[in-house]
Amino acid sequence: YELEVVEGARVTNASLAELPLAGRCLIGAIERDGFVRVPQADDRLKAGDVVVALIDPSNTEDSLALFNQ
């Protein structure tokens, strides 16, 4: 999935390592300010970021909900 992080999304509240995504969703890339990079566990997502997320099909709905307000 290619997802834009919106203002107030729950994924902005913690570092990637602290989010409840383990085993269900892997953030493979972050585009911010025109640059694309592979994130690290201590990165935090910000509103306006565009991410490439690899999501387990059995948990798509729960994982995508974290990107909503």
Secondary structure, 3 states (H helix, E strand, C coil): CEEECCCCCHHHCCEHHHCCCCCCEEEEEEEECCEEECCCCCCECCCCCEEEEEECHHHHHHHHHCCCC
